Amino acid sequence: MSGSQPTSSRLEAGAVEPSTGARLGAGAVEPSTDARLGAGAVEPSTGARLEAGAVEPSTDARLAALAEPLRSAPELIGAYQGGVYLLSPDEDVLELTLSFGAIRQFTRGWQHVALASAIPVTDAVRTGARIWVGGGEEMARRYPRVAVGMPYAFCLAAAPLVAAERAYGAVFFIWPAAHPAELSQRERHGLAEIARRLTELLARADPPIRPAPRPVPVSPPGGAADPLLATVARLPDGVCSLGLDGRLALVTTQAARLLGRPVEQLLGVKPWTALPWLRDPIYEYHYRAAMISGEPSSFVALRPPDHWLSFRLFPDPYGVTVRVAAAAVTDRALPDAPPMSDPLADPMPHTRPGALYHILHLATALTEAASVQDVVSMVSDQIVPGFGGQAVAVLLAESGKLRLVGHRGYPPGLVDQFDGTPLTESTPGVQAATVPAPAFFETRGELERLYAGRPETQDGMAAWAYLPLVTSGRLIGTCVLAFAEPHRFALEERAVLTALGGLIAQALDRARLYDTKSGLARGLQDRLLPSVLPTIPGLRTAARYLPATEGMDIGGDFYDLIRVDRDAVAVVIGDVQGHNVNAAALMGQIRTAVRAFATADSDPSTVMARTNRLVLDLGTNLLASCAYLRVDLPRRQAWLADAGHPVPVLRSPDGRARLLAPRSGVVLNVDPAAEYPQTLIRLPVGTTLLLYTDGLVETPGGDLDQALARLTSTLARHGGEPLDQLADTLIDQSGQAEHRTDDVALLLVRSVAD
């Protein structure tokens, strides 16, 4: 019984979390034109994207056809950034398949999205309707997590790719902040046209088009004009060009001099990779703000030891031009912030909100982590890239040993040797798990001096941060962040990592409790449902149970098949309100009571009345529906008593299916004097009877009459199939196979010749 149906949370389409780590850009590499500016060389960077008619060799050629509708977006709707998500083969995940324009470098954390997640593209797929967010305020109001993860001003639209009631995925686009709060009629029609063309291509594809291993970049048509190289070379300030992938495609000699690196060391790489002093997340924020909002941005940064530089970013749909100049900063004081409307004024003052950025970003992400593996994935996706790390491992203290619960970034099998390390051994992991103080090793030599001969020094890494996981005053384990190269841990970085260790510990503690409760609850429910239905001469049966995909994956739906005597069998299905341990426990009590009453009395009305009084005596507030069917095997007929349960569907031997209209009593646990009249159902050979719970036909906002009509039609068309196959078909056709707000049970009974 669904009771109060939870609404699915919604996340906006294309709302991409910023990956951590400061940089001026990120993504793949575009080719640039070879050029010479004075003594400095500008060489082509490497990489590829889907230009007009150009396809990467490893890319399915059919993806190139999908790219063409995207390339029409600037003309049809005035959008230069967006992408296409396709459903995975199991249809429970949306995979980012094509990324259009600069958006590809902002989607690292959003390339694989569970359909149950609340982002705009999943909302578009689930609802079959266009999703529109008209600006930053609306985003913050409707989707606060997206606003935190992507705190930029922009507008967004997502449209489903659906044909003949089959969903293929969704397409999304974003516009700068200056876009009006609503889509124009021309933009609505253009978006619908792009979605239609994409859907037609997907529907005609045989075999189906599957997502590529990585999103395939698609460039807007045309391109920016070639830079006037000679003119740029004469400027006293440095000039850099970043492509849509965020890598440096052009660096003037003056820019290289100011940045303190030769031109050849800068081309084709991300600025924060070549320049470690640009790793503060504030710089990434300004870059992202410029690319997403389409408006200029600026900041100043300190190039060690004492060179202050100003950076002014000027974006367009094809990349960013960066103007680099020496900043006039005296006594390490910074100039006042200029008005944002004047991009050529002195840049904004440099602040260091990196610590708050990391803490806020991870804390926001960890609110959605349900299991231990969710936490490990969050740490890997959000923390490792942000600090330039290579790998992460999480070990928890259990029964006197450190147990490896998850890792990312290490070669397969390498860290398994650390699983089961006794807490009495002298290792950096044990030290962090038993003493509430972090340990930072900036080089392999530092680690080997303290732990000579330990396997930890031979894990292929060159620097480590061992973070104690402390929650509620308890040490529960260690989080290890490893670096491929020697790494200097600045004082602020050490403080941030230590604080993040506390957040990780709290999330792991909650996740372990959830995993334990969920495992116990599922075990309880598995024991309460029959593992195998008995074989009954003259009948064939099949059953299915699917827990809700929200909450603890348990519920109160149940079914049973009871051999009453030689000539009779009882068929029972019921639904207890709720999706928790209480619902599962009450379900077990009702099932046991029905079994006891069924063997003592042959009258279905009496069985239901006695069960109702027992539930009332239990003193619970939960309601329950139930249908009890006593089948007379020799006469091939059955008597049904119904306690507010969804009506059965019967398929006659001639192939016609219909909803039955039994006389029904109230649900259990309402009225101690309730009566449950009986209805006769005839079951000639070839008849199939479907009993089910409301989770099979009820969805939030759905039309129940349409769902029942669809269920009846499906039983009529497929009722001749073997029962196990028919049960799977009914689940699939109901649309409840992947995302369910309620648990689902169904029981099929077919009358066959002895």
N, C-alpha and C positions, 0 to 999 in steps of 0.2 A: 504494500500500500504506500503510495508515494507520499501521502500526507502533505507537508509543506515542501514544495519542490524548490530546491535551490536554484538560483539563477546562475548561469555561467558567467564568470568574470570576462570582461572584454578588454582587449589590448588593441591599440589601433594598428591598422594596416601599415606596413612599412615602418612602424615605429621601431627604430633600431637602437639597441643599447650601445653606448660608446664603449669600445674596448679600452681597457686600462692601459696606461703607459702614455707618456706624452710624446707627441710627434707632430710633424706638420702634415702627414698624410700616411696612407697605408693602402695596400692592395697589390695588384699585378703590375707589370711594366709595359709601357707603351713604347713603340719605336719613335725616336725623334730624329730630326735631320742633322747630319754631321755639319758642324760649322766651326769656324775659328774666330775667336774674339781676341785680338791682340796676341799676347803671349800665352793665353789660356785656351785650352781646347774644349770644345763642346762636342761630345761624342754621342752616338745613338745609344739609348738604353734598349734593353731587350724586352721581349714579351710580345703578346698578341691579343687581339680582341676581334670581335665579329664586326668588321667593317662591311660596307656594302659588297655583298657577294663573296666575302672572304671568310673561310672557315678554318679553325684550327684543325690540324690533321687528326687529333684524337677525339674531336667532337663529332657526335652524331650529326650527319649532314642535315637531318631534318630540323635540328635546332636552329640552323641558319634561316630556315623558312619561318620559324616562330619569331625570329629576331625582326623580320621586316615590319610586322604590325607595331612593334615597339618603336622602330625608327620613324614611324609616321606620327608619333606623339607630339613632337614640337609643332608640326603643322596643324594637327587636328585639335589639340587641347593645350598647346603652349607649355608642355611639361618636358623637362630634360633629364629627369631622374625617376627611376621606378624599377620594376622587375616583375618576373613571373614565378609563381610558386606552383609546383605540381604535386599531386598526391603520390605518396610512395606506393609500391605494389600492395602493401597490406592496408593502405588507405587510412592509417592512423597518424601519419606524419605528413606535413607539408614541407617540401624540399625547395629551396631557392634554386631555380634552374637557370634563369637568365637575369642578369643585373644590368640595368640601363643607366648610362651616365656615371656620375661620381658616387652613386648610392652604394656601389659594390664594396667600397672600403669601409662602410659603416655597418655592415651586416654580418660581421664575424659571429656574433652571438645569436644570430637569427637565421642561420642557414638551414637548420633542422627544427621545425616547430611542430609540437604535438597538436593534433587537430582539436584536442580538448582545451588548449591554451586560449587565452583571450588576447589575441592581437587582431588587427583589422582584417588581415587576409583570412584568418580562421573564421572570424565572424561572417565575412562575406560568403565563405563556403558553406557554413552551417545554416545561415539564414537564406541564402540564395538571393540576397539583395545587395545593392551598392552601399558601401560604408563611406561616410564623409566626415572629416574633422576639419572645421573651418578656422583653425588657428591655435596658438599656444594656450590661451585661456580655456578654450573648449577641451583641449587635450588634458590640461591639468584637472578640469572638473570631471570629465568622464573617465579618463585613464591616467590617474595620478602616477602609477608606476612608470608608464611610458614617459611622462613629463619629467620624472626624476632621471630616468636612464638616458633621455635625449632632450636636454633642456634648451632646445633651440626653437625659434619661431618659424613655423612652416605650416602648410596646409596639406592634407592627404586625402586620397580617394582610393578605395579598393573595390574591384568588381569581380563577381564569381564567374568561373568558366564552367558553365553547366549546359548540357544538351541532353534531351530525351531523359530527364530525371537522373542523369549521371553526372556527377561532379568530377572535374579534372583538376581543379585548382583555382587559382585567383591571380589577377593582375593588379598591381598598385602603382600609383604615381604620387609624387610630391611636388608642390609649388612653393616659391618663396613666400615670405611672410606678407609681402605687399599684395598678395592675391586677395580678391574680395572674399567675404565670409561664406559665400555660397557659390556653387558652380553655375556658370552660365548655361543657357540652353544649348549653345554650340558645344560647350565642353561636355555636357551630359551626353549629347548625341555622339560626340567624338569618342568618349570613353566606351560607350555601348558598342560603337563600331569596332574599336580595337578588340574588345572582349569577344565580339561575335567572330571576327576573323581568326583570333587565336583558338576559339572553341571549335570552329570548323576544321582547322588544321589538326587539332588533337583528336577530334571525332573520326576523321578520315584515316588517321595513322594506323597502319597494320604492319607489324605489331605495334602496340601502344608505345608512345614516346615516354621514355623513362628519364628521371632526373640524372644529370651528369654527376660525376663524383664531386666536382666543385662547380659553383656558379659560373656560367659562361658570360664574360663581359660583352656588352653590346654598346657601341659608341653612337652618339647622336649623329645624324647626317651632317655632312660638311665638316667644318672645323674652323678653328680660329685662324686668322690670317697669319702668315709667317712673320716673325718678329723682325724688326728693322735692326739687324745685328750691329751694323756699324754705329748707328745712332745710340743704341743701348750701351755699347762698349765705351762711349765717350762720357757717360754719366759718372759723376763723382760717387754716387751710391751704387751698391751692388744690386743686381737683378737676378732672380732665379725663376724658373718656370716649373711648376709641378703639374703632372698630368692627372687624369682622373684616377689613376692608381695611387696617387700620393707620392710617387717617386720623382726625384729631380731629373727633369729632361733637359734643362738648360741652366748653366751656371756661368755668370760672367767672371772675368779675371778679378775684378774688384770685389765681387761677392765672395769668391774663394779666399781672397786675402783677408776680408773681414771675418769670415767664418773660421779661418785658421786651418784650412785643409786644401790640398791641391784639387784642382778641378776633377782630375781622373778618379779621385777617391770619393767624390760626391755624386757623380752622374750615375743614374740607374739605381740609386738606393734611397731609402727613406731618410730624411734629415736626422731624425732622432737616433737612427742606427749609426750613422757616421759621426754624429755630434752628441755624445752622452749628456752634455749639459742642457740639451733641449728635451730631456725626458720628463720634465715636470708636467703633470696632466693639464695644467693651465694652458700650456701651449697647444696641446691637442684640442682643448675646448675652443680656443679662438679659431683654429683651423676648421674644425667641424662647424662652428657657428657661421663662418664665412660660406662654406660650401652648401650648408643646408638652407640658410636664410637668403643666400644670394647677395648679401650686403658686405661691404668691406669690414675688416677687423684689424686690430693692431695690438701689439704688446712689446715689452722690452725684456731682454734676458741678459744675464751675466755670463760672458765667456771667460772662464778662469784665465788668469787670476783676478783681473780687474778691468776687463773690457766690457762696457755696457753697449749693447746693440739694440736698435729699434727694428721691428719687423712690421711691415704694413702689407696686408693681404688683400688682393683684389680678385674676386672670383668671377667666373662666367661658366656657362654650361660645359666648357671643354677643359677646365683646370683652374689653376690659381697662379697669378703673377705675384711674386713676393719682392718687395723693395727692402733692402737691408742697408742700414746706415749706422754710423757711430752715434750713440746717444749721449747728450750732454747731462751727465749725472754727477753732481759734486757731493762729496762727503757721504757717498753711498745712499744719498737721498734721491728719490725719484720724482719726476715732474708730476704735476697735478693731472688728473684724468681729463682728457679733452672731450668736447661734445662728440657723441657718436655720429652726429650728422656730418662731421667734417673728417673724412678719412685721411686727409693730408696733414691734419694737425698733429702735435706731439702725441705719441702713443700713450695708451693707458698705463698706469703704474703697474709694476710687477708685484704680484702678491704670490703667496705659496699656499693655495688651498688644496694642494695635492693630498695632504693627509685626510682632510675632510672629504675630498672627492672619493678616495679609495674606501674609506670607512662607510660613507653614505651609500656608495654604489653597491658594495658587497652586502651591506645590511639589507638593502632593498631586495637584492637578488635572493638572499638567503630566506626571506619570508616565504618564498614559494618552494623551498626545498623540503620535500616530505620524507625522503628516505636518506640513508647514509650515502648511497651512491649519488643522489642528487647534490648533496653537499660537496662531495669530492669533485663532481663536474663543475659546480659553481666556482670553486676555488681555482680549478684548472683554467677555466675560461676567463675569469675576471682578474685573478691575482698574478698568475704566472706571467702573462704578457705584459701586465702593467709594470712589473719590476724587472723586465728583461730576463726572466727565468726560463729555464729549459724544461724542468720537470717538477712534479710535486708528488709526495707520498704522505698518506695519513695512516698513523698507527695508533691503536687504542690499547690501553692497559686492561687486560682481562685475565683473571685467574693466575696472576703472578707472571704474566708474559705480555710482550708487545705483539699485538695481532695486526697484520696489515689488512686494512679494510678497503683500500683503494689507492690507485696511483695513476698518473698520466705522464707521458713524456719520456719514460724510461724504455729501453729496449725490452721486448718480451722476455719474461723469466728472470731478469736481472735482480729485481728487488724482492723476489719471492724468498731469497735466502735470509732476509731480515725478519720474515714472519716467524713468530714463536720465540723471539729473543727473550731469555729470562730477564726479569727486572733486577736481578742481582749482578748482571754483567756490566762491565765498564764500557759503555758505548755512548756516542753523542745522543742517540735517540732515547736511550734509557735515562740519561742525565736530564734531558728536557722533560721527560715524562714523570720524573720523580722529584725534581727540584724546580720550583716555579720561576725560573730565570731563563731567558732565551740564550742561545749560543750562536755566534756569527763567525764563520770561517771564510775569510776573503780569498784565500789561496789553498791549494792542496797541502802545501808545506805546513800551514797553521794547523790543519786537521791532523796530519801525520805526526806532528810533534806531541800532541796530546793522546792520540789513539793509534800508535804505531802498530802496523800489522792487522788492523781491523778491516773487514770487507768493505765498510762504508767508504774507505779511501780509494777503493778500486771500482767505483760505480760509473766511471767515465766522465764525471763532472769535475769542475774546478773550483767551485765556491758553494757554500751552503749556509742556509739559515734554519736552525732548529728551534721551532716555536713551541713552547709548552701550551697545552690546551687546558685551560683552567675555567671551570664554571661552578658557581655557587661555592667557591672556596675549595673545590675538589680538582685534583689533577687527573685527567682522564686519558691523556695520551700526548702524541707529538705530531706536529705538521712539519714536514721537511720540504723546503723550497731549495731547489738545486739549480746551479748556473753552469753553462757550458764553458764559460771563460771566467778568469779571476774577476771578482766583483767587489768594489768598495762600497761598504754599507755606511752611508752617511748617518749622522745622528738622527736626523728627522726620519730617514727611512727605517732605521731600527725601531723608533718609537711607533711608526705606523704599522710595521709588521707585527710588533708585539700586541698592539691594540686589535689588529685583525685576528690574531690568534685567539683572543677572547671571544670575538664574534663567531669564529669557526667552531670553537668549543661549545658554545651555547646551541648553535644549530645542530651539531652532531649529537648533543645530549637529547635534544628534542627528537631528532630523527631516529636515534636508537630506541627511544621510548615508543615512537610511532611504529617502528618495525616490529618491536616486541608485541605491542598490543594488537597490531594488525595480524601478525602470525598466529597469536593465540586465538583471536576471533575467527580467523579463517579455519584454523584447526577445529574449533568448536563447531562451526557451521558444517564442515565436512563430515564430522561425526554424527551430526543431527540429521543430515540428508542421507537417503539410502544410497549405498555405493553401487548396488546392482538391483534392478527390478526383478522380481521373481518371474519365472516362466509359467504362464497360465495357458492350458489347452483351450483353443478357440479364440484366443486373443493375442494380438501383437501389440507391444507397447514401446514407446521411446520417450525420453525426458531430457530436458536441458535446464540448467541453471546458470545465469550470468549475474555476478554482483554488479552493483552500480560502480561506475568509473570515478565517482566523486566520493570523498569521505574515506572510510576504512575498508572498502571493498567487501562489506558484508551486509546482510539484510535479514528480513524476516520472511521471505518467500519460501515455501516448502511444498513438497508433493510426496505422495506415498501410494503404494499398491499393496493391499492387505488381503491375503487369502483367508476369507472368513470361514468357509467350510468347503466341502467337496464341490458344491454346485454354485457357489457365490464368491465374488471378489469385490472388495471395496476400493474405489479409486478416490483419492483425496488430493485437493490442492488448496492452498491458503496463502494469505499475505498479511503479515503483522506490520503495523505502522512503524516506520523508522528504519535506519541503516546503521545500527550499532550493536553492541554486545547485548543490551537489554532486549532488543528486538529478536536477536538470534536465540537468546535464552527462552523467551516466551514462545517462540516458534517451536522449540524442542518440547516444551511442556504441552502445547496444544497437540502436536503430532502424537505424543505419547498418550494423551487423553483420548484422542480419536481412536487410536489402536485398541485401547482397553475397552472403550464403549462399543466399538464395532464388533468385537468378538462376543460381547455379552448381549447384544440386542440387534435384531435384523432390521429394525425400522430406522431409516435415515433421519426422519424427523426427530426421533428420540435421541439419536446420537448427537445431532446438532444442538438440541435443547440442553442436554447434559453438559456438553462441551462449553456452551455459553455460560451456564451457571458456575462451572469450575473456574473459568477465566475471571468471572466477577469475584469469586471467593479469593482469588490470588491477590486482589487489591491493587492491580496495576492500572495505570491510566491509558495504556496503549489499547487501540482498537485493532480488530482483526477481521478480515473477510475469509470465508471458507466455502468450498463446494464439496459435498459428499455424495458420491455416486455408488449405489450398490447394484452390481451387475449380476443378473440371473443368467448363468451360462447356458443351461438347457433351453430356456425360453428365448434367449437372445434379446433381452430387454433389460432396462435399468430404471431404477427410481432415483431421482435427484432431489436432494435438499440443499437449498442455497442460502447462505448467510451474507447477503450483500456483495457477492463476488461477481466479477465480470461474466457476462453470459457466454456459454459454450458455443462453439461453431461446429455444425455437423455436415459432413459430406456424404451424400447418399451414394449407393452403388452405381447410379446412372451418371455420376460426376457433378451433380449440382450441389452447391454448398449454400447453407443459410444459417443465420443467427437464430438460436433457439430463444424462446420466450418463457422461461420457467417462472413459476410463482416463487417469490423471494422473500425471505425474512430480513430483519435488520442485522447489521454487522454484530459480531460478538463483543460482549462487554458493555452493552448499552442498557438492555432491559431484561431483568431476571425472568420475566414472564413471557418473553418473546417466543413465538411459535414459528416453525419452519415447515411450511406445506411441501408436499412432494409433487414431482412432475415425472410422468412416465416418458421414457425415451426408448424407442424401438431400434434395435441394432442388428438388422439382417446382415448376412455375409457380404462383405465388401464395404460396409459402413466405416467411416473414420470420424472419430470425435476428438475435437481439440479443446482442451482445458488450459487456461493461461492466467497469468496475473496481469495487473494493469500496466506494469512497466513495458509490456510488449506493444501497447497501443497508445499510451498516454505520454506526451511530451509537453514541456512548458510552451504555451502559446499555440499548440497544435489543435487541429479539429478532430475530435474523437469520432464523430460519425464517418468522416473520410477515412480515418485509420481503420475502423471496423470494416468498412466496405473494402478497403485494400486487403485486409487480412482474409476476408471471405473469398475475394477473388483469387488470391494466391492459393488458398486451400483448394479451390475448385480446379485451378489450372494444374497444380502440382500434386494433388491428392493421391494420384496413382503411384507416386514414387515410393521406394522403400522408406520406412518410417524415419530412420536415422537421417537420410538425405532430406526428407521432407522437413524434419525439425530444423536442420541448418538453413534450408531455403526460407522457412518462415521467419527465422531470426534475421537473415540477410535482407529480405524484402521489407521488413518492418523498419529498417533504418536504425536498429538498436545494436548492431554488431560491434560498433566501435565506441561511441560516446553514449553513456546512459546516465541519466540523473536518478534512476530508480533501478532496483534489481529486477530481473526477469526470470520467470519460471514458466515452462510449458510442459504439458503432458499429452501425448497422443495415444489414443486407444483405437485399435482397428479390429473389427470382427472378421475372423477368418474361419474357413472350414477346418474341422478337427483333423 
